[in-house]
Amino acid sequence: MTTAGAQPIREIAFREAICEAMTEEMRRDESVILIGEDVGKSGGIFKCSEGLWEEFGSDRVLDTPISEAGYVGLSVGAAMTGMRPIAELMFGDFALLTMDQLVNQAAKIRYMTGGQCHVSLTVRLSMGAGRSSAAQHSQSLHALFSHIPGLKVAIPSCPSDAKGLLKSAIREDNPVLFFEDKMMYNDVGPVPEDDYVIPLGSADIKRVGTDITLVATSSMVGLSLQAAEALAAEGIEAEVVDVRSMYPLDADTLVESTKKTGYAIVIDEGAARYGVTGELASVIQERAFDWLDGPVLRIAGADVPIPFSPVLELPTIPDVDRILSAVRSLRG
């Protein structure tokens, strides 16, 4: 264990940070419950809820049948009565089965009741390719839900952010979709022991630089940091900005970084068309145009269903070489 100032820090895995956030919030607030497929005795398919069933029992950690629409609908109703459910979807792809419950009900009830009723619901769901899980278990669908007024969307890139953002999501009085890249569950990083939250809508500068801004989401933050280290050896200092939440979006941090460096590249694993990279590039282009010394470039996942075969799958995902090539094309 090390310390940063007076705050103890440990190295724990991404999935442990998720579990720790839920455990702390369930201890703090009896209205917080966890519901989903295999979240109980088995601890979840990615082992993010290990120990919760033993501590809180089956009244607060509820295993469900394979019926995403059913238990997400139940969670919306529970939230309307004052509970704070955490609904876990094994794979983010399955959120498509819950579109009416989330998009037509959860997202709109507070507005339609004039604020008399709110839906304090957190939906945890995975994203990302790279596990040979094929086309129906590998999508990154965060752009779909970021498009819906009334929903908030968090997208952490490291264990410490995962814990702080999830605690904020659980305390939020509006529905939050919390996207976890399934390739990062075993990633280890420093996490404070103390109770802390990270506000939704606060981007983070993961690396300070002066020559180009790399705006990244989720697992793409790690790739951007790797690329930045390689670029430093070439005399190019890249600033890496982690968006952390799609909505609310901390546009100011993205824009101010771009104004400083004069160049920006946006990196996201979701498909390029009508996606996250297009939205973020537009925000930067509109608000930092007079400071730009080149076009805002986008690096995204391929516009294809995710293949099962690793030989075909891996080229659909952005990598460090693509980031390096894009930077060199701008910086000469």
C-alpha positions in Angstrom: 0.0 0.0 0.0 1.2 3.5 -0.8 -0.3 6.9 0.1 -0.9 10.1 -1.8 -0.9 12.8 0.8 -3.3 11.6 3.6 -5.3 9.4 1.3 -4.5 5.6 1.2 -4.1 4.1 -2.2 -4.2 0.4 -3.3 -3.7 -1.4 -6.6 -6.9 -3.3 -7.4 -8.6 -4.6 -10.6 -11.3 -2.8 -12.5 -13.9 -5.4 -11.6 -12.9 -5.1 -7.9 -13.4 -1.4 -8.1 -16.9 -1.9 -9.5 -17.7 -4.4 -6.8 -16.3 -2.1 -4.1 -18.4 0.8 -5.3 -21.6 -1.2 -5.2 -20.7 -2.7 -1.8 -20.1 0.7 -0.2 -23.3 2.2 -1.7 -25.4 -0.7 -0.5 -24.0 -0.3 3.0 -24.6 3.4 2.9 -28.1 3.3 1.5 -30.6 0.4 2.1 -32.6 1.5 -0.9 -29.8 0.4 -3.2 -30.3 -3.1 -4.7 -28.6 -5.1 -7.4 -30.6 -7.1 -9.9 -29.6 -9.1 -13.0 -28.7 -12.5 -14.4 -26.3 -14.5 -12.2 -25.4 -11.5 -10.0 -26.1 -13.5 -6.8 -24.3 -16.7 -5.6 -22.1 -16.9 -8.7 -20.9 -13.2 -8.4 -21.7 -12.3 -12.0 -20.2 -13.6 -15.2 -17.4 -11.1 -15.0 -17.2 -11.6 -11.1 -18.1 -7.9 -10.4 -20.6 -8.8 -7.7 -18.6 -11.4 -5.7 -19.5 -11.3 -2.0 -22.6 -9.1 -2.4 -25.2 -11.9 -2.1 -23.4 -13.3 1.0 -23.4 -9.8 2.7 -26.8 -8.4 1.6 -28.9 -11.5 0.9 -31.4 -12.4 -1.8 -33.7 -9.5 -0.9 -31.2 -7.0 -2.1 -29.1 -9.0 -4.6 -31.7 -10.6 -7.0 -30.9 -13.2 -9.6 -33.3 -13.0 -12.5 -34.5 -15.1 -15.3 -33.1 -14.4 -18.8 -35.5 -11.5 -19.4 -33.8 -8.2 -19.7 -36.9 -6.3 -20.6 -38.6 -7.8 -17.6 -36.1 -7.0 -14.9 -35.2 -3.6 -16.3 -38.9 -2.7 -16.4 -39.1 -3.9 -12.8 -36.1 -1.7 -11.9 -37.8 1.3 -13.5 -40.8 0.7 -11.4 -38.8 0.2 -8.2 -36.9 3.4 -8.9 -40.2 5.3 -9.2 -41.2 4.2 -5.7 -37.9 5.4 -4.2 -35.5 2.5 -4.6 -32.1 2.9 -6.2 -31.7 -0.2 -8.4 -28.5 -1.3 -10.1 -29.6 -3.4 -13.1 -26.7 -5.4 -14.6 -26.9 -6.5 -18.3 -24.4 -9.3 -19.0 -23.6 -7.7 -22.4 -24.4 -4.2 -23.6 -25.8 -5.7 -26.8 -28.8 -6.9 -24.7 -29.8 -3.4 -23.9 -31.5 -3.4 -27.3 -34.1 -5.6 -25.6 -34.8 -2.9 -23.1 -35.3 0.1 -25.4 -38.9 0.8 -24.4 -38.2 0.6 -20.7 -35.2 2.8 -20.9 -35.9 5.2 -23.8 -39.7 5.6 -23.5 -40.1 5.2 -19.8 -37.0 5.8 -17.6 -35.7 8.7 -19.7 -39.0 10.6 -19.9 -40.9 10.1 -16.6 -39.3 12.9 -14.7 -40.1 15.4 -17.5 -43.7 14.0 -18.0 -44.5 14.3 -14.3 -43.1 17.8 -14.0 -40.4 16.5 -11.6 -42.8 14.8 -9.3 -41.3 11.4 -10.1 -37.8 10.5 -10.9 -36.0 7.3 -11.9 -32.8 6.7 -9.8 -31.7 3.8 -11.9 -28.2 2.7 -12.8 -27.8 0.2 -15.6 -24.4 -1.5 -15.7 -23.5 -3.0 -19.1 -20.4 -4.1 -20.9 -19.0 -2.9 -24.3 -16.2 -3.6 -26.6 -14.7 -6.3 -28.8 -11.5 -8.4 -28.5 -12.8 -11.6 -26.8 -14.1 -13.4 -29.9 -17.6 -13.0 -28.6 -18.9 -12.4 -32.1 -21.4 -9.9 -33.5 -24.1 -10.1 -30.9 -21.9 -9.8 -27.8 -19.1 -7.3 -28.9 -20.8 -4.0 -29.8 -20.1 -0.6 -28.3 -23.6 1.0 -28.2 -22.9 4.0 -25.9 -23.7 6.5 -28.7 -27.3 5.2 -29.0 -28.1 6.1 -25.4 -26.1 9.3 -25.4 -28.5 10.5 -28.1 -31.5 10.2 -25.8 -32.6 13.2 -23.7 -33.2 12.2 -20.1 -30.4 9.5 -19.9 -26.9 10.0 -18.6 -24.0 7.9 -19.9 -20.8 7.2 -18.0 -17.8 5.4 -19.6 -14.8 4.9 -17.3 -11.3 4.0 -18.5 -9.5 2.8 -15.3 -10.3 1.3 -11.8 -10.2 4.6 -9.9 -12.6 6.3 -12.3 -14.8 3.2 -12.4 -15.4 3.4 -8.7 -15.9 7.1 -8.4 -18.2 7.4 -11.4 -20.3 4.4 -10.4 -20.8 5.8 -6.9 -22.0 9.1 -8.5 -24.3 7.1 -10.9 -25.9 5.2 -8.0 -26.6 8.5 -6.1 -27.9 10.2 -9.2 -31.7 11.0 -9.4 -31.7 10.3 -13.1 -31.2 7.1 -15.0 -27.5 6.4 -15.8 -26.1 3.9 -18.2 -22.7 2.8 -17.0 -20.6 1.2 -19.8 -17.7 -1.1 -18.8 -15.3 -2.4 -21.4 -15.2 -6.1 -20.9 -11.5 -6.2 -21.9 -10.6 -4.1 -18.9 -12.1 -6.1 -16.0 -8.7 -7.5 -15.0 -6.8 -4.3 -15.5 -5.1 -3.1 -12.3 -4.6 0.4 -11.1 -4.4 2.7 -8.1 -7.7 3.3 -6.3 -8.2 5.5 -3.1 -9.5 3.7 -0.1 -11.5 6.6 1.2 -15.1 7.3 0.2 -15.0 9.5 -2.9 -17.1 10.3 -6.0 -16.3 11.6 -9.4 -19.0 13.9 -10.8 -20.7 12.9 -14.0 -19.7 15.4 -16.7 -16.1 15.9 -15.6 -13.4 14.9 -18.2 -9.9 14.2 -17.0 -6.5 15.1 -18.5 -4.6 11.8 -18.2 -1.4 13.2 -19.7 -0.4 16.8 -20.1 1.0 17.8 -23.5 1.5 20.8 -25.8 1.6 19.5 -29.4 -1.7 17.6 -30.0 -4.8 16.6 -28.1 -6.0 13.0 -28.1 -9.6 12.8 -26.9 -10.4 9.2 -26.0 -13.1 7.0 -24.3 -12.9 3.8 -22.3 -10.2 1.4 -23.4 -9.1 3.9 -26.1 -7.6 6.0 -23.3 -5.0 3.3 -22.5 -4.1 3.1 -26.2 -3.8 6.8 -26.4 -1.4 6.9 -23.5 0.7 4.2 -25.1 0.8 6.2 -28.3 1.7 9.4 -26.4 4.7 7.7 -24.9 5.9 6.6 -28.3 5.3 10.1 -29.7 7.4 11.6 -26.9 10.4 9.7 -28.2 9.8 11.6 -31.5 9.6 15.0 -29.8 5.8 15.2 -30.0 4.1 15.8 -26.6 0.5 14.6 -26.8 -2.2 15.6 -24.3 -4.6 12.7 -23.5 -8.1 13.7 -22.5 -10.4 11.1 -21.0 -14.1 12.0 -21.7 -15.3 9.8 -18.7 -19.0 10.6 -19.4 -20.7 11.0 -22.7 -23.6 12.9 -21.2 -23.3 15.2 -19.5 -20.3 16.1 -21.6 -17.4 18.2 -20.3 -17.0 20.0 -23.6 -14.9 22.8 -22.0 -12.0 20.5 -21.1 -11.9 19.1 -24.7 -12.0 22.6 -26.2 -9.5 24.2 -24.0 -7.0 21.4 -24.5 -7.4 21.8 -28.3 -7.0 25.5 -28.1 -3.7 24.9 -26.4 -2.3 22.3 -28.8 -3.9 23.4 -32.1 -4.6 19.8 -33.2 -7.1 17.1 -32.1 -7.8 13.5 -32.8 -10.9 11.7 -31.3 -10.6 8.0 -30.6 -13.6 5.7 -29.7 -14.2 2.0 -30.2 -17.8 2.4 -31.4 -18.6 2.4 -35.1 -17.7 5.6 -36.9 -20.9 6.5 -38.7 -23.3 8.7 -36.7 -21.2 7.9 -33.6 -19.2 9.3 -30.7 -16.3 10.5 -32.7 -18.5 12.5 -35.0 -20.2 14.3 -32.0 -17.0 15.1 -30.2 -15.2 16.2 -33.4 -18.1 18.5 -34.1 -18.0 20.1 -30.6 -14.2 20.7 -31.0 -14.6 22.1 -34.5 -17.4 24.5 -33.6 -15.8 25.9 -30.5 -12.1 25.7 -31.2 -12.1 26.4 -35.0 -10.0 29.6 -34.8 -7.3 27.7 -32.8 -7.0 24.7 -35.1 -4.0 24.2 -37.3 -5.4 21.1 -39.0 -8.6 19.1 -39.3 -10.1 17.2 -36.4 -9.4 13.6 -37.2 -11.5 10.6 -36.0 -10.4 7.0 -35.2 -13.2 4.6 -34.6 -14.3 1.0 -34.9 -15.0 -0.4 -38.3 -18.5 -0.1 -39.7 -19.1 -3.8 -39.8 -20.6 -6.5 -37.5 -17.9 -7.7 -35.2 -16.4 -11.0 -36.6 -15.9 -14.0 -34.4 -12.5 -14.9 -35.8 -9.6 -13.0 -34.1 -7.9 -12.6 -37.4 -10.9 -10.7 -38.7 -12.0 -9.2 -35.4 -8.8 -7.4 -34.2 -8.5 -5.1 -37.3 -12.0 -3.7 -36.6 -10.7 -2.2 -33.3 -8.5 1.0 -33.2 -5.0 0.3 -32.2 -1.8 2.3 -31.3 -0.5 2.2 -34.8 -3.6 3.9 -36.2 -3.2 6.7 -33.6 0.5 7.2 -34.4 -0.2 7.3 -38.1 -3.0 9.9 -37.6 -0.7 12.1 -35.4 2.1 11.9 -37.9 -0.2 12.9 -40.7 -1.2 16.1 -38.9 2.2 17.0 -37.4 4.3 16.0 -40.4 
